[in-house]
Amino acid sequence: MSTLEQRYHDVKAHICSACEQIQHSERKIKLLAVSKTKPAHMVESLYQLGQRSFGENYLQDAVEKITALDHLTDIEWHFIGPIQSNKTRTIAEHFHWVETLDREKIAQRLNDQRPTELPPLKILIQVNISREQQKNGIAPEEVANLAKVIEQLPQLSLQGLMCIPQATDNEKKLAAQFDEMQQLLKQLTNNHPQCTVLSMGMSSDLELAIQHGSSQVRIGTDIFGARE
């Protein structure tokens, strides 16, 4: 068994264990393998193990991989980096999901630049749940208004919320932020029933995130090893 395969199975086992602790079905947790900086052959190796969803936040690197792996027709590419206006066309043309939408202007550009022959671009609103000035994402109280804007854009399909919590070892603080995200999603779902995705939890906090309602965890280093 290769190192990559072993790491992948270890992460899957970790997710399974976290679900068992709260009597939650593992099938309800989606694993997003964060493949940024890693070469296409590693992505393809993971694909051969059954992984289908991959997260990228360096656009040029991502497009090279997406192009190289175009023969993998059921692979799913998620953009998880900050979005600049000059990158929206490339993102709209190449990705299936965008998890970091936090501005009306960017929503409009992604909608206008999404090729009409492609299905609507699936969208998660990024929430700055820790309210840190240096972080991307909108304030929790702004979610409802941005959701209304996205719903009016035919080439976008709102699916839920995403967050990057505070970098802290304080589990009480993290749990409170995850709980607030869970409540935000419930409020969003009341008006937008299709919104069921809550993307939160990474290597260091996936168990806590799953305990507090995450439906998708984003794991990079624990699968692929350290970044280049």
N, CA, C and O of each residue as an XYZ file, in Angstrom:
912
protein
N       0.846     -1.198      0.000
C       0.000      0.000      0.000
C       0.882      1.249      0.000
O       1.813      1.353      0.798
N       0.591      2.189     -0.888
C       1.383      3.416     -0.964
C       1.099      4.316      0.234
O       0.098      4.151      0.931
N       1.999      5.271      0.458
C       1.809      6.238      1.542
C       0.521      7.022      1.331
O      -0.229      7.256      2.278
N       0.261      7.429      0.082
C      -0.955      8.180     -0.228
C      -2.193      7.353      0.101
O      -3.136      7.858      0.709
N      -2.190      6.097     -0.296
C      -3.338      5.224     -0.027
C      -3.532      5.041      1.471
O      -4.662      5.071      1.959
N      -2.439      4.851      2.203
C      -2.542      4.672      3.650
C      -3.115      5.915      4.316
O      -3.986      5.819      5.180
N      -2.625      7.075      3.912
C      -3.131      8.326      4.489
C      -4.617      8.500      4.193
O      -5.392      8.905      5.059
N      -4.995      8.191      2.977
C      -6.395      8.334      2.574
C      -7.294      7.427      3.425
O      -8.339      7.858      3.913
N      -6.881      6.185      3.592
C      -7.675      5.266      4.402
C      -7.711      5.703      5.867
O      -8.722      5.529      6.548
N      -6.600      6.272      6.346
C      -6.565      6.759      7.731
C      -7.559      7.898      7.935
O      -8.258      7.949      8.947
N      -7.615      8.816      6.961
C      -8.563      9.931      7.060
C      -9.994      9.420      7.013
O     -10.838      9.864      7.792
N     -10.273      8.494      6.110
C     -11.621      7.927      6.030
C     -12.005      7.238      7.347
O     -13.149      7.327      7.795
N     -11.038      6.556      7.954
C     -11.297      5.891      9.233
C     -11.551      6.916     10.329
O     -12.387      6.700     11.207
N     -10.830      8.031     10.276
C     -11.012      9.104     11.262
C     -12.422      9.684     11.153
O     -13.076      9.931     12.166
N     -12.879      9.897      9.937
C     -14.238     10.402      9.715
C     -15.265      9.387     10.229
O     -16.240      9.752     10.886
N     -15.030      8.120      9.922
C     -15.940      7.057     10.371
C     -16.019      7.025     11.891
O     -17.106      6.895     12.456
N     -14.871      7.143     12.557
C     -14.831      7.141     14.011
C     -15.590      8.326     14.596
O     -16.323      8.190     15.575
N     -15.400      9.500     13.975
C     -16.097     10.696     14.444
C     -17.608     10.531     14.312
O     -18.362     10.990     15.169
N     -18.044      9.882     13.251
C     -19.476      9.656     13.048
C     -20.027      8.641     14.045
O     -21.135      8.801     14.556
N     -19.258      7.612     14.313
C     -19.709      6.587     15.249
C     -19.937      7.172     16.642
O     -20.845      6.752     17.360
N     -19.105      8.141     17.016
C     -19.220      8.738     18.351
C     -20.564      9.438     18.557
O     -21.056      9.532     19.681
N     -21.147      9.921     17.477
C     -22.429     10.632     17.609
C     -23.559      9.873     16.911
O     -24.640     10.415     16.680
N     -23.283      8.599     16.579
C     -24.285      7.736     15.923
C     -24.831      8.412     14.653
O     -26.039      8.516     14.442
N     -23.893      8.860     13.828
C     -24.212      9.583     12.599
C     -23.711      8.756     11.418
O     -22.644      8.148     11.500
N     -24.452      8.727     10.341
C     -24.048      7.944      9.172
C     -22.848      8.573      8.472
O     -22.864      9.753      8.124
N     -21.817      7.771      8.273
C     -20.622      8.244      7.567
C     -20.972      8.710      6.154
O     -20.313      9.591      5.602
N     -22.013      8.110      5.578
C     -22.391      8.461      4.206
C     -22.871      9.906      4.086
O     -22.920     10.459      2.987
N     -23.226     10.515      5.222
C     -23.705     11.894      5.195
C     -22.568     12.917      5.244
O     -22.816     14.120      5.154
N     -21.328     12.449      5.384
C     -20.175     13.343      5.445
C     -19.381     13.218      4.152
O     -18.901     12.137      3.809
N     -19.250     14.309      3.453
C     -18.481     14.332      2.209
C     -17.038     14.721      2.518
O     -16.789     15.647      3.289
N     -16.103     14.016      1.919
C     -14.691     14.332      2.060
C     -14.228     15.110      0.836
O     -14.294     14.617     -0.290
N     -13.762     16.323      1.071
C     -13.158     17.122      0.009
C     -11.649     17.025      0.181
O     -11.100     17.517      1.168
N     -10.981     16.394     -0.773
C      -9.531     16.247     -0.730
C      -8.894     17.513     -1.288
O      -9.050     17.825     -2.468
N      -8.181     18.234     -0.442
C      -7.609     19.524     -0.849
C      -6.259     19.264     -1.509
O      -5.263     18.983     -0.843
N      -6.255     19.365     -2.830
C      -5.116     18.941     -3.636
C      -4.226     20.096     -4.087
O      -3.385     19.913     -4.968
N      -4.394     21.282     -3.501
C      -3.590     22.443     -3.908
C      -2.104     22.136     -3.771
O      -1.663     21.523     -2.799
N      -1.359     22.568     -4.751
C       0.102     22.406     -4.909
C       0.522     20.988     -5.277
O       1.688     20.761     -5.600
N      -0.389     20.041     -5.236
C      -0.015     18.657     -5.518
C      -0.212     18.338     -7.001
O      -1.126     18.873     -7.629
N       0.630     17.475     -7.566
C       0.577     17.213     -9.011
C      -0.631     16.379     -9.418
O      -1.258     15.704     -8.602
N      -0.932     16.453    -10.702
C      -2.106     15.767    -11.249
C      -2.045     14.264    -11.018
O      -3.078     13.631    -10.799
N      -0.840     13.680    -11.065
C      -0.769     12.216    -10.924
C      -1.191     11.770     -9.524
O      -1.697     10.660     -9.358
N      -0.988     12.626     -8.511
C      -1.442     12.274     -7.164
C      -2.959     12.349     -7.074
O      -3.594     11.522     -6.420
N      -3.534     13.350     -7.737
C      -4.987     13.450     -7.779
C      -5.573     12.216     -8.473
O      -6.553     11.637     -8.003
N      -4.970     11.827     -9.580
C      -5.486     10.666    -10.311
C      -5.342      9.389     -9.486
O      -6.216      8.523     -9.528
N      -4.249      9.267     -8.740
C      -4.080      8.092     -7.878
C      -5.188      8.024     -6.838
O      -5.717      6.950     -6.554
N      -5.537      9.182     -6.269
C      -6.604      9.216     -5.270
C      -7.959      8.936     -5.922
O      -8.819      8.284     -5.330
N      -8.135      9.428     -7.125
C      -9.348      9.139     -7.893
C      -9.512      7.622     -8.067
O     -10.616      7.093     -7.931
N      -8.426      6.940     -8.363
C      -8.485      5.489     -8.564
C      -8.860      4.757     -7.280
O      -9.307      3.611     -7.323
N      -8.677      5.426     -6.126
C      -9.074      4.835     -4.845
C     -10.536      5.131     -4.508
O     -11.055      4.664     -3.495
N     -11.192      5.909     -5.366
C     -12.607      6.178     -5.167
C     -12.950      7.610     -4.816
O     -14.129      7.953     -4.729
N     -11.938      8.468     -4.610
C     -12.214      9.859     -4.276
C     -12.653     10.626     -5.526
O     -12.069     10.454     -6.596
N     -13.669     11.464     -5.396
C     -14.172     12.191     -6.549
C     -14.126     13.719     -6.397
O     -14.116     14.432     -7.400
N     -14.099     14.221     -5.180
C     -14.189     15.674     -4.968
C     -12.842     16.229     -4.520
O     -12.238     15.735     -3.568
N     -12.379     17.267     -5.223
C     -11.058     17.832     -4.964
C     -11.147     19.350     -4.840
O     -11.862     20.004     -5.599
N     -10.412     19.901     -3.874
C     -10.430     21.336     -3.612
C      -9.134     22.005     -4.035
O      -8.043     21.508     -3.755
N      -9.267     23.135     -4.710
C      -8.111     23.890     -5.197
C      -8.294     25.367     -4.870
O      -9.405     25.892     -4.942
N      -7.198     26.036     -4.509
C      -7.310     27.483     -4.331
C      -6.233     28.285     -5.053
O      -6.216     29.512     -4.955
N      -5.330     27.618     -5.779
C      -4.370     28.323     -6.622
C      -4.811     28.119     -8.064
O      -4.688     27.020     -8.605
N      -5.323     29.171     -8.687
C      -6.086     29.012     -9.923
C      -5.261     28.458    -11.076
O      -5.699     27.521    -11.744
N      -4.094     29.007    -11.323
C      -3.303     28.541    -12.462
C      -2.924     27.071    -12.299
O      -3.032     26.285    -13.240
N      -2.483     26.710    -11.104
C      -2.138     25.322    -10.805
C      -3.354     24.421    -10.987
O      -3.246     23.320    -11.527
N      -4.510     24.899    -10.533
C      -5.738     24.114    -10.639
C      -6.127     23.863    -12.083
O      -6.463     22.737    -12.450
N      -6.085     24.899    -12.904
C      -6.507     24.757    -14.299
C      -5.608     23.774    -15.040
O      -6.079     23.020    -15.892
N      -4.329     23.780    -14.721
C      -3.418     22.817    -15.348
C      -3.829     21.384    -14.997
O      -3.811     20.501    -15.854
N      -4.197     21.162    -13.740
C      -4.632     19.823    -13.317
C      -5.972     19.449    -13.938
O      -6.159     18.330    -14.416
N      -6.900     20.400    -13.923
C      -8.219     20.140    -14.494
C      -8.095     19.757    -15.960
O      -8.773     18.842    -16.429
N      -7.239     20.447    -16.673
C      -7.021     20.154    -18.095
C      -6.368     18.788    -18.284
O      -6.759     18.016    -19.159
N      -5.367     18.501    -17.450
C      -4.648     17.231    -17.567
C      -5.538     16.034    -17.236
O      -5.329     14.936    -17.752
N      -6.528     16.252    -16.376
C      -7.386     15.158    -15.923
C      -8.785     15.233    -16.532
O      -9.747     14.713    -15.969
N      -8.881     15.876    -17.667
C     -10.170     16.061    -18.335
C     -10.837     14.728    -18.691
O     -12.055     14.663    -18.863
N     -10.038     13.675    -18.799
C     -10.598     12.359    -19.151
C     -11.353     11.722    -17.996
O     -12.075     10.746    -18.195
N     -11.197     12.257    -16.793
C     -11.925     11.728    -15.634
C     -13.260     12.473    -15.552
O     -13.364     13.504    -14.887
N     -14.261     11.950    -16.222
C     -15.468     12.735    -16.486
C     -16.330     12.981    -15.251
O     -17.126     13.921    -15.238
N     -16.188     12.155    -14.212
C     -17.038     12.361    -13.038
C     -16.284     12.976    -11.858
O     -16.770     12.958    -10.728
N     -15.100     13.516    -12.125
C     -14.365     14.202    -11.072
C     -15.044     15.545    -10.793
O     -15.647     16.138    -11.688
N     -14.942     16.020     -9.545
C     -15.652     17.224     -9.124
C     -14.638     18.207     -8.538
O     -13.944     17.894     -7.571
N     -14.561     19.397     -9.134
C     -13.573     20.400     -8.738
C     -14.247     21.526     -7.957
O     -15.224     22.122     -8.411
N     -13.701     21.802     -6.771
C     -14.206     22.863     -5.892
C     -13.154     23.967     -5.801
O     -11.993     23.692     -5.496
N     -13.550     25.206     -6.064
C     -12.633     26.320     -5.831
C     -12.824     26.780     -4.392
O     -13.939     27.104     -3.982
N     -11.724     26.808     -3.616
C     -11.820     27.114     -2.188
C     -10.892     28.253     -1.778
O     -10.571     28.403     -0.599
N     -10.461     29.055     -2.753
C      -9.578     30.176     -2.441
C     -10.300     31.503     -2.555
O     -11.446     31.557     -3.003
N      -9.623     32.587     -2.146
C     -10.212     33.922     -2.326
C     -10.396     34.231     -3.812
O      -9.587     33.823     -4.645
N     -11.460     34.952     -4.128
C     -11.809     35.203     -5.534
C     -11.595     36.671     -5.875
O     -12.225     37.556     -5.296
N     -10.702     36.913     -6.820
C     -10.488     38.255     -7.351
C     -11.292     38.405     -8.642
O     -11.547     37.430     -9.348
N     -11.683     39.639     -8.934
C     -12.534     39.880    -10.101
C     -11.910     39.384    -11.396
O     -12.618     38.904    -12.281
N     -10.590     39.495    -11.514
C      -9.949     39.089    -12.769
C      -9.831     37.570    -12.915
O      -9.325     37.084    -13.927
N     -10.294     36.814    -11.910
C     -10.232     35.358    -11.978
C     -11.598     34.711    -12.168
O     -11.693     33.494    -12.330
N     -12.648     35.512    -12.148
C     -13.985     34.914    -12.155
C     -14.282     34.137    -13.432
O     -14.916     33.084    -13.374
N     -13.836     34.636    -14.584
C     -14.144     33.926    -15.834
C     -13.522     32.530    -15.830
O     -14.185     31.552    -16.176
N     -12.259     32.438    -15.443
C     -11.575     31.139    -15.429
C     -12.243     30.190    -14.441
O     -12.420     29.007    -14.735
N     -12.614     30.705    -13.272
C     -13.302     29.873    -12.281
C     -14.648     29.401    -12.830
O     -14.994     28.225    -12.718
N     -15.395     30.318    -13.415
C     -16.717     29.989    -13.946
C     -16.646     28.951    -15.061
O     -17.576     28.164    -15.237
N     -15.566     28.946    -15.801
C     -15.438     28.042    -16.941
C     -14.934     26.650    -16.554
O     -15.171     25.688    -17.284
N     -14.245     26.529    -15.420
C     -13.548     25.272    -15.129
C     -14.048     24.500    -13.912
O     -13.817     23.294    -13.819
N     -14.720     25.156    -12.991
C     -15.059     24.497    -11.732
C     -16.531     24.080    -11.685
O     -17.375     24.608    -12.409
N     -16.807     23.110    -10.802
C     -18.178     22.670    -10.551
C     -18.771     23.374     -9.334
O     -19.973     23.632     -9.269
N     -17.896     23.681     -8.366
C     -18.318     24.321     -7.114
C     -17.421     25.519     -6.823
O     -16.238     25.519     -7.165
N     -17.995     26.537     -6.190
C     -17.239     27.628     -5.576
C     -17.682     27.710     -4.122
O     -18.870     27.869     -3.843
N     -16.736     27.604     -3.196
C     -17.084     27.560     -1.770
C     -16.783     28.873     -1.050
O     -17.020     28.989      0.153
N     -16.267     29.851     -1.771
C     -15.749     31.048     -1.093
C     -16.403     32.326     -1.614
O     -15.752     33.367     -1.701
N     -17.664     32.249     -1.954
C     -18.357     33.438     -2.441
C     -18.762     34.321     -1.258
O     -19.407     33.854     -0.319
N     -18.384     35.581     -1.311
C     -18.726     36.487     -0.207
C     -19.061     37.904     -0.661
O     -19.117     38.825      0.154
N     -19.289     38.079     -1.990
C     -19.609     39.417     -2.491
C     -20.617     39.334     -3.636
O     -20.550     38.441     -4.481
N     -21.532     40.267     -3.642
C     -22.538     40.316     -4.693
C     -21.892     40.526     -6.063
O     -22.300     39.912     -7.049
N     -20.888     41.393     -6.117
C     -20.211     41.667     -7.393
C     -19.621     40.382     -7.977
O     -19.742     40.138     -9.177
N     -18.995     39.573     -7.151
C     -18.387     38.328     -7.632
C     -19.472     37.341     -8.069
O     -19.305     36.629     -9.058
N     -20.572     37.303     -7.338
C     -21.686     36.435     -7.731
C     -22.183     36.799     -9.124
O     -22.406     35.923     -9.959
N     -22.354     38.082     -9.369
C     -22.842     38.528    -10.669
C     -21.867     38.165    -11.781
O     -22.282     37.721    -12.852
N     -20.578     38.351    -11.535
C     -19.575     38.032    -12.552
C     -19.529     36.527    -12.834
O     -19.453     36.118    -13.992
N     -19.573     35.715    -11.800
C     -19.571     34.265    -12.002
C     -20.796     33.828    -12.800
O     -20.697     32.972    -13.679
N     -21.932     34.410    -12.495
C     -23.162     34.097    -13.227
C     -23.040     34.480    -14.697
O     -23.364     33.690    -15.585
N     -22.571     35.697    -14.944
C     -22.497     36.202    -16.320
C     -21.463     35.450    -17.148
O     -21.592     35.355    -18.368
N     -20.434     34.916    -16.487
C     -19.328     34.285    -17.210
C     -19.409     32.761    -17.224
O     -18.559     32.104    -17.824
N     -20.419     32.194    -16.571
C     -20.608     30.744    -16.600
C     -21.120     30.330    -17.980
O     -22.177     30.805    -18.395
N     -20.412     29.470    -18.700
C     -20.877     29.052    -20.030
C     -22.278     28.440    -19.950
O     -22.556     27.618    -19.077
N     -23.142     28.842    -20.858
C     -24.543     28.414    -20.803
C     -24.714     26.922    -21.071
O     -25.736     26.342    -20.704
N     -23.717     26.291    -21.710
C     -23.833     24.862    -21.966
C     -23.487     24.025    -20.731
O     -23.695     22.812    -20.728
N     -22.966     24.663    -19.694
C     -22.642     23.968    -18.453
C     -23.789     24.110    -17.459
O     -24.533     25.089    -17.508
N     -23.936     23.140    -16.559
C     -24.961     23.298    -15.512
C     -24.597     24.462    -14.599
O     -23.438     24.877    -14.564
N     -25.570     24.997    -13.856
C     -25.271     26.101    -12.948
C     -24.120     25.765    -11.998
O     -23.973     24.629    -11.547
N     -23.324     26.770    -11.713
C     -22.198     26.632    -10.804
C     -22.720     26.520     -9.366
O     -23.454     27.394     -8.904
N     -22.352     25.468     -8.673
C     -22.819     25.272     -7.304
C     -22.037     26.178     -6.351
O     -20.814     26.288     -6.439
N     -22.760     26.816     -5.450
C     -22.195     27.890     -4.638
C     -22.377     27.630     -3.150
O     -23.450     27.225     -2.704
N     -21.302     27.872     -2.381
C     -21.387     27.997     -0.937
C     -21.001     29.427     -0.562
O     -20.039     29.972     -1.104
N     -21.729     30.022      0.342
C     -21.393     31.343      0.863
C     -20.365     31.168      1.977
O     -20.576     30.397      2.914
N     -19.251     31.890      1.866
C     -18.248     31.835      2.928
C     -18.603     32.836      4.025
O     -18.811     34.020      3.760
N     -18.666     32.343      5.249
C     -19.026     33.157      6.402
C     -17.789     33.373      7.276
O     -17.083     32.422      7.612
N     -17.542     34.607      7.632
C     -16.454     34.925      8.570
C     -17.001     34.741      9.981
O     -17.325     35.710     10.668
N     -17.097     33.491     10.394
C     -17.791     33.159     11.637
C     -17.020     33.621     12.871
O     -17.610     33.825     13.931
N     -15.705     33.786     12.737
C     -14.900     34.254     13.870
C     -14.779     35.773     13.908
O     -14.208     36.347     14.836
N     -15.337     36.417     12.865
C     -15.360     37.887     12.795
C     -13.965     38.496     12.918
O     -13.771     39.510     13.588
N     -13.006     37.863     12.262
C     -11.631     38.372     12.253
C     -11.441     39.276     11.045
O     -11.796     38.909      9.925
N     -10.881     40.458     11.273
C     -10.790     41.458     10.207
C      -9.983     40.979      9.006
O     -10.289     41.341      7.870
N      -8.959     40.171      9.248
C      -8.078     39.756      8.155
C      -8.651     38.615      7.329
O      -8.049     38.217      6.332
N      -9.797     38.084      7.723
C     -10.352     36.919      7.039
C     -11.372     37.296      5.985
O     -12.087     38.291      6.103
N     -11.418     36.464      4.943
C     -12.473     36.594      3.942
C     -13.773     36.045      4.516
O     -13.784     35.377      5.550
N     -14.861     36.339      3.825
C     -16.170     35.866      4.254
C     -17.044     37.011      4.720
O     -16.549     38.062      5.127
N     -18.350     36.798      4.657
C     -19.272     37.843      5.083
C     -19.658     37.632      6.547
O     -19.499     36.545      7.103
N     -20.160     38.685      7.138
C     -20.648     38.586      8.515
C     -21.897     37.705      8.541
O     -22.661     37.687      7.576
N     -22.107     36.983      9.625
C     -23.282     36.088      9.699
C     -24.605     36.777      9.401
O     -25.491     36.179      8.790
N     -24.746     38.021      9.825
C     -26.017     38.727      9.617
C     -26.239     39.146      8.164
O     -27.314     39.640      7.822
N     -25.233     38.953      7.303
C     -25.362     39.328      5.893
C     -25.707     38.136      4.996
O     -25.916     38.300      3.794
N     -25.765     36.940      5.582
C     -25.993     35.731      4.778
C     -27.314     35.788      4.025
O     -27.362     35.495      2.830
N     -28.376     36.161      4.709
C     -29.707     36.121      4.091
C     -29.789     37.013      2.856
O     -30.366     36.619      1.843
N     -29.209     38.220      2.936
C     -29.272     39.137      1.798
C     -28.473     38.625      0.608
O     -28.935     38.716     -0.529
N     -27.280     38.088      0.853
C     -26.493     37.559     -0.256
C     -27.173     36.341     -0.867
O     -27.125     36.146     -2.082
N     -27.799     35.529     -0.039
C     -28.522     34.364     -0.548
C     -29.635     34.784     -1.509
O     -29.837     34.143     -2.541
N     -30.356     35.851     -1.177
C     -31.420     36.349     -2.052
C     -30.867     36.769     -3.401
O     -31.484     36.519     -4.436
N     -29.699     37.409     -3.391
C     -29.062     37.833     -4.643
C     -28.700     36.618     -5.491
O     -28.990     36.581     -6.686
N     -28.067     35.629     -4.870
C     -27.628     34.443     -5.606
C     -28.815     33.699     -6.210
O     -28.728     33.195     -7.330
N     -29.916     33.627     -5.480
C     -31.099     32.917     -5.961
C     -31.667     33.519     -7.244
O     -32.368     32.838     -7.993
N     -31.372     34.776     -7.496
C     -31.882     35.430     -8.694
C     -30.975     35.235     -9.906
O     -31.298     35.693    -11.002
N     -29.851     34.563     -9.717
C     -28.873     34.405    -10.802
C     -28.980     32.990    -11.373
O     -28.636     32.027    -10.687
N     -29.448     32.847    -12.606
C     -29.798     31.526    -13.139
C     -28.625     30.579    -13.356
O     -28.807     29.362    -13.405
N     -27.412     31.137    -13.488
C     -26.249     30.278    -13.727
C     -25.528     29.897    -12.441
O     -24.456     29.292    -12.474
N     -26.130     30.258    -11.299
C     -25.598     29.862     -9.991
C     -26.652     29.061     -9.248
O     -27.851     29.289     -9.407
N     -26.188     28.113     -8.428
C     -27.098     27.294     -7.633
C     -26.595     27.259     -6.188
O     -25.625     26.569     -5.876
N     -27.254     27.998     -5.328
C     -26.839     28.078     -3.933
C     -27.073     26.743     -3.239
O     -28.160     26.171     -3.326
N     -26.032     26.243     -2.538
C     -26.102     24.924     -1.911
C     -25.893     24.945     -0.399
O     -26.216     23.970      0.279
N     -25.354     26.051      0.143
C     -25.126     26.072      1.580
C     -24.045     27.046      1.988
O     -23.842     28.076      1.344
N     -23.345     26.709      3.075
C     -22.402     27.624      3.714
C     -21.052     26.951      3.951
O     -20.941     25.727      4.027
N     -20.039     27.795      4.063
C     -18.678     27.337      4.359
C     -18.042     28.303      5.336
O     -18.345     29.496      5.324
N     -17.149     27.789      6.192
C     -16.397     28.679      7.079
C     -15.017     28.126      7.364
O     -14.759     26.929      7.241
N     -14.138     29.040      7.749
C     -12.827     28.692      8.311
C     -12.822     29.307      9.706
O     -12.719     30.528      9.830
N     -12.928     28.503     10.754
C     -13.056     29.066     12.101
C     -11.737     29.664     12.587
O     -10.713     29.603     11.908
N     -11.798     30.225     13.750
C     -10.622     30.794     14.376
C      -9.551     29.722     14.585
O      -9.858     28.587     14.950
N      -8.292     30.095     14.349
C      -7.181     29.173     14.590
C      -6.877     29.151     16.086
O      -6.102     29.970     16.581
N      -7.481     28.227     16.788
C      -7.334     28.159     18.235
C      -7.443     26.721     18.709
O      -8.077     25.888     18.061
N      -6.820     26.436     19.843
C      -6.959     25.126     20.467
C      -8.103     25.098     21.474
O      -8.357     24.075     22.110
N      -8.781     26.217     21.610
C      -9.876     26.334     22.564
C     -11.128     25.688     21.965
O     -11.799     26.284     21.122
N     -11.433     24.477     22.403
C     -12.550     23.737     21.805
C     -13.886     24.415     22.063
O     -14.794     24.317     21.237
N     -14.023     25.097     23.185
C     -15.281     25.783     23.470
C     -15.535     26.886     22.446
O     -16.659     27.051     21.972
N     -14.483     27.646     22.104
C     -14.638     28.694     21.093
C     -14.984     28.092     19.739
O     -15.881     28.575     19.047
N     -14.274     27.041     19.368
C     -14.548     26.390     18.081
C     -15.955     25.829     18.044
O     -16.666     25.992     17.053
N     -16.358     25.171     19.115
C     -17.692     24.577     19.163
C     -18.759     25.648     19.030
O     -19.770     25.440     18.359
N     -18.542     26.799     19.668
C     -19.517     27.887     19.580
C     -19.625     28.406     18.149
O     -20.719     28.710     17.674
N     -18.490     28.506     17.469
C     -18.515     28.978     16.079
C     -19.184     27.953     15.166
O     -19.957     28.321     14.281
N     -18.893     26.682     15.375
C     -19.539     25.640     14.575
C     -21.047     25.609     14.843
O     -21.842     25.429     13.920
N     -21.432     25.785     16.102
C     -22.862     25.810     16.430
C     -23.565     26.978     15.740
O     -24.688     26.837     15.256
N     -22.901     28.122     15.699
C     -23.505     29.288     15.041
C     -23.664     29.024     13.546
O     -24.668     29.414     12.949
N     -22.682     28.364     12.943
C     -22.804     28.007     11.526
C     -23.979     27.062     11.302
O     -24.715     27.193     10.324
N     -24.147     26.114     12.212
C     -25.260     25.171     12.084
C     -26.597     25.898     12.150
O     -27.515     25.573     11.398
N     -26.714     26.869     13.034
C     -27.948     27.648     13.139
C     -28.156     28.513     11.898
O     -29.283     28.671     11.429
N     -27.072     29.071     11.369
C     -27.173     29.872     10.140
C     -27.692     29.025      8.985
O     -28.521     29.478      8.196
N     -27.196     27.787      8.889
C     -27.661     26.918      7.809
C     -29.145     26.599      7.971
O     -29.886     26.584      6.988
N     -29.581     26.346      9.196
C     -31.006     26.064      9.431
C     -31.862     27.254      8.996
O     -32.907     27.076      8.370
N     -31.418     28.463      9.328
C     -32.151     29.658      8.921
C     -32.168     29.793      7.403
O     -33.188     30.148      6.812
N     -31.035     29.508      6.784
C     -30.945     29.605      5.323
C     -31.868     28.585      4.666
O     -32.547     28.899      3.689
N     -31.896     27.366      5.201
C     -32.705     26.295      4.623
C     -34.201     26.602      4.710
O     -34.978     26.145      3.872
N     -34.602     27.367      5.712
C     -36.016     27.731      5.827
C     -36.512     28.464      4.583
O     -37.654     28.279      4.160
N     -35.655     29.288      4.004
C     -36.032     30.064      2.819
C     -35.490     29.480      1.524
O     -35.982     29.799      0.441
N     -34.485     28.630      1.631
C     -33.846     28.037      0.453
C     -33.660     26.545      0.740
O     -32.571     26.127      1.133
N     -34.697     25.746      0.551
C     -34.693     24.341      0.990
C     -33.581     23.483      0.398
O     -33.212     22.459      0.973
N     -33.049     23.895     -0.745
C     -31.996     23.093     -1.366
C     -30.653     23.239     -0.660
O     -29.717     22.497     -0.960
N     -30.545     24.171      0.264
C     -29.265     24.452      0.930
C     -29.059     23.480      2.095
O     -29.603     23.668      3.183
N     -28.273     22.456      1.847
C     -28.052     21.415      2.850
C     -26.580     21.214      3.191
O     -26.257     20.417      4.071
N     -25.677     21.927      2.505
C     -24.239     21.699      2.681
C     -23.662     22.657      3.713
O     -23.861     23.869      3.637
N     -22.946     22.095      4.677
C     -22.216     22.889      5.661
C     -20.766     22.415      5.616
O     -20.422     21.375      6.177
N     -19.924     23.195      4.940
C     -18.523     22.834      4.737
C     -17.686     23.452      5.847
O     -17.386     24.646      5.830
N     -17.315     22.617      6.810
C     -16.456     23.100      7.899
C     -15.771     21.904      8.529
O     -16.322     20.805      8.599
N     -14.556     22.148      8.985
C     -13.751     21.084      9.559
C     -12.591     20.727      8.660
O     -12.761     20.430      7.477
N     -11.395     20.763      9.251
C     -10.168     20.373      8.550
C      -9.452     19.342      9.413
O     -10.031     18.812     10.361
N      -8.217     19.063      9.093
C      -7.513     17.970      9.775
C      -7.564     18.095     11.287
O      -7.785     17.105     11.985
N      -7.359     19.305     11.800
C      -7.203     19.488     13.241
C      -8.517     19.485     14.013
O      -8.524     19.281     15.227
N      -9.631     19.713     13.315
C     -10.894     19.885     14.041
C     -12.065     19.144     13.405
O     -13.222     19.487     13.651
N     -11.776     18.132     12.590
C     -12.887     17.492     11.864
C     -13.859     16.793     12.797
O     -15.063     16.793     12.537
N     -13.368     16.194     13.882
C     -14.285     15.518     14.798
C     -15.267     16.505     15.416
O     -16.469     16.243     15.479
N     -14.746     17.640     15.869
C     -15.595     18.658     16.482
C     -16.587     19.206     15.461
O     -17.757     19.424     15.774
N     -16.111     19.424     14.243
C     -16.984     19.951     13.191
C     -18.125     18.983     12.887
O     -19.273     19.403     12.740
N     -17.817     17.701     12.794
C     -18.849     16.699     12.524
C     -19.848     16.635     13.672
O     -21.051     16.501     13.448
N     -19.352     16.732     14.895
C     -20.240     16.725     16.060
C     -21.212     17.902     16.039
O     -22.305     17.828     16.600
N     -20.804     18.980     15.391
C     -21.620     20.196     15.397
C     -22.231     20.493     14.022
O     -22.497     21.649     13.692
N     -22.448     19.450     13.231
C     -23.289     19.599     12.055
C     -22.632     19.685     10.697
O     -23.326     19.873      9.698
N     -21.319     19.555     10.624
C     -20.666     19.610      9.318
C     -21.156     18.480      8.424
O     -21.376     17.358      8.880
N     -21.322     18.794      7.141
C     -21.648     17.747      6.168
C     -20.510     17.551      5.165
O     -20.572     16.665      4.313
N     -19.474     18.380      5.273
C     -18.311     18.240      4.394
C     -17.065     18.713      5.127
O     -17.044     19.811      5.683
N     -16.028     17.882      5.128
C     -14.752     18.270      5.720
C     -13.715     18.421      4.610
O     -13.761     17.716      3.602
N     -12.783     19.348      4.810
C     -11.778     19.669      3.802
C     -10.403     19.249      4.339
O      -9.882     19.850      5.278
N      -9.830     18.213      3.731
C      -8.591     17.638      4.252
C      -7.506     17.665      3.172
O      -7.703     17.156      2.069
N      -6.363     18.261      3.503
C      -5.262     18.353      2.562
C      -4.036     17.586      2.995
O      -3.766     16.494      2.495
N      -3.284     18.164      3.937
C      -2.001     17.596      4.347
C      -2.106     16.165      4.843
O      -1.234     15.349      4.544
N      -3.143     15.840      5.587
C      -3.280     14.496      6.140
C      -3.471     13.443      5.050
O      -3.276     12.253      5.297
N      -3.849     13.871      3.855
C      -3.957     12.952      2.728
C      -2.731     13.028      1.827
O      -2.112     12.009      1.518
N      -2.388     14.234      1.412
C      -1.351     14.413      0.387
C       0.051     14.626      0.941
O       1.029     14.583      0.194
N       0.154     14.858      2.270
C       1.450     15.228      2.825
C       1.636     16.719      2.793
O       0.767     17.450      2.318
N       2.770     17.180      3.296
C       3.033     18.615      3.387
C       3.037     19.266      2.018
O       3.373     18.643      1.011
N       2.654     20.540      2.006
C       2.649     21.293      0.737
C       4.063     21.465      0.199
O       5.043     21.489      0.943
N       4.129     21.583     -1.131
C       5.423     21.898     -1.757
C       5.811     23.314     -1.372
O       6.865     23.799     -1.783
